[in-house]
Amino acid sequence: MQETSAATIKRLQGVIHDNLADLVDLSGRYALLDFPNHYNIGDSAIWLGELAYFDRVKSKPSFVSEIPTHSDDRMLSAIGDGQILLHGGGNFGDIWPGFREFREHILGKYPGRPVIQMPQTIHFKSQENVDSTARAIEKHGNYKLLVRDKKSFEFAKKWFQCEVRLCPDMAFWIGPVKRLAPSHDLLLNLRADQEVGAAHDTSRATARPNVIVADWPEHEEAEFQKRTKRIAIIKGLLRGDVGGRAKMTELAYRERAQQRFDRGVRLLSSARQVITDRMHGHIMSLLLDADHCVLDNSYGKTSTFIDAWQTANGDRAALVANIDEALNVLDQRTALSRATAI
């Protein structure tokens, strides 16, 4: 029996809760590090999902930071001996080296302190970097690693001396999102970075009328950082939810993540159907209950996630090999929908 998007979201929220309930202590002070202060909307969706998980018990991190401006001294002042949580995503490895270096810095700086890696996908190209991370984890001695797929799980169990748990992406804790009215028939949400998979032949799709091609928008206005900080302060004042530097930073990060996420909602809502090769193009399409097909990225991140959690076995999502197959699937769904409506 096919599963609805709402049922998929609820099921995976339950799995996330089961994984985190005895692991993450939300009763005291804790830090959430590596705020994704960049255009990738998927990372903002993960951050908002992490906050939504904390918010359900009216808990907020006592300290948040982004890698370029992180301060160990300010973190310790804010959390005392509390837990350190590292933001989830797809950067556990050496494709994006700055994240590995920061992770190893935290492990080396705070041996024995509880450090929890929120759900990640693992992909290394260099054995030397695997060994470096393995040494950091072993020396630390109290690291808990959550991974989003079975391949990452088996890799971590083989190479890392720590507890490893299989857990879905945190963006599912955002829950269902209202979809906006579409203005196009089809959106090709295709990535243009180093994780792009096989070259996509878009000719058949773009030959159709009313088609839009767009990756996550990279452009943000020059005043985005200042503007979102001002908005966060105003919202905090109106709610009586204000405090010192750590508190206002948390509010500013939340506002930036929300505005970026909303940008993604507008994009994915802009068409009646979606073809995407971004994992969070898929996850956000589920949150929006959007009719879509999914292509893999360069190293199988998306397909292994789908295989682990069966997120494309419903009536709104399908994992496909290429754009032509996606068009066939979406056309069949359109025909079936029209026949059912008659």
C-alpha positions as CSV (number, residue, x, y, z in Angstrom):
1,M,0.0,0.0,0.0
2,Q,1.4,3.4,-0.9
3,E,2.1,5.8,1.9
4,T,1.0,9.5,1.9
5,S,3.5,12.2,2.4
6,A,1.9,13.1,5.7
7,A,2.3,9.4,6.8
8,T,5.9,9.4,5.7
9,I,6.7,12.6,7.7
10,K,4.9,11.2,10.9
11,R,6.7,7.9,10.6
12,L,10.2,9.4,10.3
13,Q,9.5,11.9,13.0
14,G,8.9,8.9,15.3
15,V,12.2,7.3,14.3
16,I,14.0,10.5,14.9
17,H,12.5,10.9,18.4
18,D,13.3,7.3,19.3
19,N,16.9,7.9,18.3
20,L,17.3,11.2,20.2
21,A,15.2,10.7,23.3
22,D,17.9,9.1,25.4
23,L,20.8,10.9,23.6
24,V,20.1,14.6,23.6
25,D,19.6,16.2,27.0
26,L,17.3,19.2,26.4
27,S,16.8,19.9,30.1
28,G,20.0,21.9,30.6
29,R,22.4,24.0,28.7
30,Y,23.8,22.8,25.3
31,A,25.3,24.1,22.1
32,L,24.3,23.6,18.5
33,L,27.3,24.4,16.3
34,D,27.9,24.9,12.5
35,F,25.0,27.1,11.6
36,P,24.8,27.0,7.7
37,N,25.1,30.6,6.9
38,H,25.0,30.1,3.1
39,Y,22.5,29.8,0.3
40,N,22.0,26.0,0.4
41,I,18.4,25.8,1.4
42,G,18.6,22.1,2.4
43,D,21.0,23.0,5.2
44,S,18.6,25.7,6.4
45,A,15.8,23.1,6.4
46,I,17.9,20.8,8.6
47,W,18.6,23.6,11.0
48,L,14.9,24.5,11.3
49,G,14.1,20.8,11.8
50,E,16.7,20.6,14.6
51,L,15.1,23.7,16.2
52,A,11.6,22.3,15.8
53,Y,12.7,19.1,17.6
54,F,14.0,21.3,20.5
55,D,11.0,23.6,20.4
56,R,8.5,20.8,21.0
57,V,9.6,20.8,24.7
58,K,10.2,24.6,24.8
59,S,14.0,24.1,24.7
60,K,16.5,26.3,22.9
61,P,20.2,25.9,22.5
62,S,22.2,28.1,24.9
63,F,24.8,28.7,22.3
64,V,24.9,28.6,18.5
65,S,27.7,29.5,16.1
66,E,28.9,29.2,12.6
67,I,32.3,27.9,11.8
68,P,34.1,31.1,10.6
69,T,33.2,33.0,13.8
70,H,33.0,30.2,16.4
71,S,34.5,31.1,19.8
72,D,35.3,28.3,22.2
73,D,35.5,30.8,25.1
74,R,32.0,32.2,24.4
75,M,30.6,28.7,24.1
76,L,32.0,27.5,27.4
77,S,30.6,30.6,29.1
78,A,27.2,29.9,27.7
79,I,26.9,26.1,28.2
80,G,29.2,25.3,31.1
81,D,29.6,21.5,31.1
82,G,26.6,21.0,28.7
83,Q,26.5,18.8,25.6
84,I,27.8,19.9,22.2
85,L,25.6,19.1,19.2
86,L,27.0,19.3,15.7
87,H,24.6,20.3,12.9
88,G,23.5,17.5,10.6
89,G,23.7,17.4,6.8
90,G,25.9,15.9,4.0
91,N,29.4,17.2,4.9
92,F,30.8,14.4,7.0
93,G,33.9,13.5,5.0
94,D,36.3,15.4,2.8
95,I,34.3,16.8,-0.1
96,W,33.8,19.9,2.0
97,P,37.0,19.9,4.0
98,G,36.4,22.9,6.4
99,F,33.6,20.9,8.1
100,R,35.9,17.9,8.8
101,E,38.6,20.2,10.3
102,F,36.1,22.0,12.5
103,R,34.6,18.6,13.7
104,E,38.1,17.3,14.6
105,H,38.9,20.6,16.4
106,I,35.8,20.2,18.6
107,L,36.7,16.6,19.4
108,G,40.3,17.4,20.2
109,K,39.4,20.4,22.3
110,Y,36.8,18.7,24.5
111,P,37.8,15.1,25.2
112,G,35.2,13.2,27.2
113,R,32.5,15.9,26.9
114,P,29.3,14.5,25.3
115,V,29.4,15.5,21.6
116,I,26.5,14.4,19.4
117,Q,26.7,14.5,15.6
118,M,23.2,15.1,14.3
119,P,22.3,13.0,11.3
120,Q,24.8,13.1,8.5
121,T,25.8,11.3,5.3
122,I,29.4,10.1,5.2
123,H,31.6,10.2,2.1
124,F,35.4,10.3,2.1
125,K,37.7,10.3,-0.9
126,S,41.0,10.0,1.0
127,Q,41.9,7.2,3.5
128,E,44.3,9.7,5.2
129,N,41.3,11.8,6.1
130,V,39.3,8.8,7.3
131,D,42.2,7.9,9.6
132,S,42.4,11.5,10.8
133,T,38.7,11.5,11.8
134,A,39.0,8.1,13.3
135,R,41.9,9.1,15.5
136,A,40.0,12.2,16.7
137,I,36.9,10.1,17.6
138,E,38.9,7.5,19.4
139,K,40.8,10.1,21.5
140,H,37.7,12.0,22.3
141,G,35.9,8.9,23.8
142,N,32.4,10.2,24.2
143,Y,31.2,10.9,20.6
144,K,27.8,9.8,19.4
145,L,27.3,9.6,15.6
146,L,23.9,9.7,13.8
147,V,23.9,8.8,10.1
148,R,21.2,9.1,7.5
149,D,21.7,5.9,5.5
150,K,22.9,2.3,5.8
151,K,26.0,2.8,3.7
152,S,27.2,5.5,6.1
153,F,26.2,3.3,9.0
154,E,28.3,0.4,7.8
155,F,31.2,2.7,7.1
156,A,31.1,4.3,10.5
157,K,30.9,1.0,12.3
158,K,34.0,-0.2,10.4
159,W,36.2,2.8,10.9
160,F,35.1,4.7,14.0
161,Q,35.2,3.7,17.6
162,C,31.9,5.3,18.8
163,E,28.2,4.6,19.1
164,V,26.6,4.9,15.7
165,R,22.8,5.2,15.1
166,L,20.8,5.2,11.9
167,C,18.5,8.2,11.9
168,P,16.5,10.2,9.3
169,D,17.2,13.8,8.3
170,M,16.2,16.3,10.8
171,A,14.2,18.4,8.3
172,F,11.3,16.1,8.7
173,W,10.7,17.6,12.1
174,I,9.5,20.8,10.3
175,G,6.4,18.8,9.5
176,P,3.9,19.4,6.7
177,V,4.2,22.8,5.0
178,K,1.5,24.6,3.0
179,R,2.2,24.7,-0.7
180,L,1.7,27.9,-2.7
181,A,-0.2,28.1,-5.9
182,P,1.9,27.0,-8.9
183,S,2.5,29.2,-12.0
184,H,4.4,26.6,-14.1
185,D,3.7,23.0,-15.1
186,L,7.2,21.6,-14.4
187,L,10.3,22.7,-12.3
188,L,13.7,21.2,-13.0
189,N,15.4,21.7,-9.6
190,L,18.9,20.6,-10.6
191,R,22.1,21.3,-8.7
192,A,25.1,23.0,-10.3
193,D,27.9,22.2,-7.7
194,Q,30.5,19.5,-7.2
195,E,27.8,17.0,-6.1
196,V,26.0,16.9,-9.4
197,G,25.6,13.4,-10.8
198,A,25.6,12.3,-14.4
199,A,25.0,15.1,-16.9
200,H,21.3,15.6,-17.3
201,D,19.8,15.6,-20.8
202,T,17.1,18.3,-20.2
203,S,16.2,18.7,-23.9
204,R,12.9,16.7,-23.8
205,A,11.8,18.5,-20.7
206,T,12.7,22.0,-21.7
207,A,11.1,21.6,-25.1
208,R,7.7,21.5,-23.3
209,P,5.9,24.7,-22.6
210,N,5.7,26.3,-19.1
211,V,8.9,24.7,-17.8
212,I,11.3,26.4,-15.4
213,V,14.9,25.3,-14.6
214,A,16.4,26.5,-11.3
215,D,18.8,25.3,-8.6
216,W,18.7,26.8,-5.1
217,P,19.0,30.5,-5.6
218,E,22.5,31.7,-4.8
219,H,21.9,35.4,-4.7
220,E,21.1,37.2,-1.5
221,E,20.8,40.9,-1.3
222,A,23.8,42.7,0.2
223,E,21.9,43.7,3.3
224,F,20.5,40.2,4.0
225,Q,22.6,39.6,7.1
226,K,21.8,43.0,8.7
227,R,18.2,42.9,7.7
228,T,17.5,39.5,9.1
229,K,19.3,40.5,12.4
230,R,17.0,43.5,12.7
231,I,13.9,41.4,12.0
232,A,15.0,38.9,14.6
233,I,15.5,41.6,17.2
234,I,12.1,43.1,16.5
235,K,10.3,39.7,16.7
236,G,12.1,38.9,19.9
237,L,11.1,42.2,21.5
238,L,7.5,41.7,20.4
239,R,7.4,38.3,22.0
240,G,9.4,39.3,25.1
241,D,12.0,36.8,23.9
242,V,15.2,38.7,24.2
243,G,18.5,38.3,26.0
244,G,22.2,38.6,25.7
245,R,24.5,38.0,22.7
246,A,24.0,34.2,22.6
247,K,20.2,34.6,22.6
248,M,20.1,37.2,19.9
249,T,22.5,35.2,17.7
250,E,20.1,32.2,18.0
251,L,17.2,34.4,17.0
252,A,19.1,35.9,14.0
253,Y,20.2,32.4,12.8
254,R,16.6,31.2,13.1
255,E,15.3,34.1,11.0
256,R,18.0,33.6,8.3
257,A,17.2,29.9,8.1
258,Q,13.5,30.5,7.9
259,Q,13.8,33.1,5.1
260,R,16.1,30.7,3.1
261,F,13.7,27.9,3.7
262,D,10.7,30.0,2.6
263,R,12.7,30.8,-0.6
264,G,12.9,27.1,-1.3
265,V,9.2,26.7,-0.6
266,R,8.4,29.4,-3.2
267,L,10.7,27.7,-5.7
268,L,9.3,24.2,-5.2
269,S,5.7,25.5,-5.2
270,S,6.3,27.4,-8.4
271,A,5.4,24.3,-10.6
272,R,2.7,21.7,-10.5
273,Q,5.3,18.9,-10.7
274,V,9.1,18.8,-9.8
275,I,12.1,16.9,-10.9
276,T,15.0,17.4,-8.5
277,D,18.5,15.9,-7.9
278,R,18.8,17.6,-4.4
279,M,18.1,15.5,-1.4
280,H,16.2,18.4,0.2
281,G,14.4,19.1,-3.0
282,H,13.0,15.6,-2.4
283,I,12.5,16.1,1.4
284,M,10.9,19.5,1.0
285,S,8.7,18.2,-1.8
286,L,7.4,15.6,0.7
287,L,6.8,18.3,3.3
288,L,4.9,20.2,0.6
289,D,3.1,17.1,-0.6
290,A,4.3,18.0,-4.1
291,D,4.3,15.5,-7.1
292,H,7.9,14.9,-7.9
293,C,10.7,12.6,-9.1
294,V,14.2,12.4,-7.7
295,L,17.6,11.9,-9.4
296,D,20.7,10.9,-7.5
297,N,23.7,13.0,-6.7
298,S,27.3,12.2,-7.6
299,Y,28.0,9.7,-4.8
300,G,24.6,8.1,-4.1
301,K,23.7,10.3,-1.1
302,T,20.1,10.6,-2.1
303,S,19.4,7.1,-3.3
304,T,20.9,5.6,-0.2
305,F,18.8,7.9,2.0
306,I,15.7,6.9,0.0
307,D,16.6,3.2,0.3
308,A,17.1,3.5,4.1
309,W,13.8,5.2,4.8
310,Q,11.5,4.3,1.8
311,T,10.6,7.9,1.2
312,A,9.9,7.4,-2.5
313,N,7.4,4.6,-2.2
314,G,4.3,6.8,-1.9
315,D,2.0,8.3,-4.5
316,R,3.9,11.6,-4.7
317,A,7.6,10.6,-5.1
318,A,9.7,8.3,-7.3
319,L,13.4,7.7,-7.6
320,V,14.4,7.6,-11.3
321,A,17.5,7.1,-13.3
322,N,17.2,10.1,-15.7
323,I,14.9,13.0,-16.7
324,D,13.2,11.1,-19.5
325,E,12.1,8.4,-17.0
326,A,10.9,11.2,-14.7
327,L,8.8,12.7,-17.4
328,N,7.2,9.4,-18.1
329,V,6.4,8.8,-14.4
330,L,4.9,12.3,-14.0
331,D,2.9,12.1,-17.2
332,Q,1.4,8.8,-16.0
333,R,0.5,10.4,-12.7
334,T,-1.1,13.3,-14.6
335,A,-3.2,11.0,-16.8
336,L,-4.3,9.0,-13.8
337,S,-5.3,12.1,-11.9
338,R,-7.3,13.3,-14.8
339,A,-9.0,10.0,-15.2
340,T,-9.9,9.8,-11.5
341,A,-11.3,13.3,-11.6
342,I,-13.7,12.4,-14.4
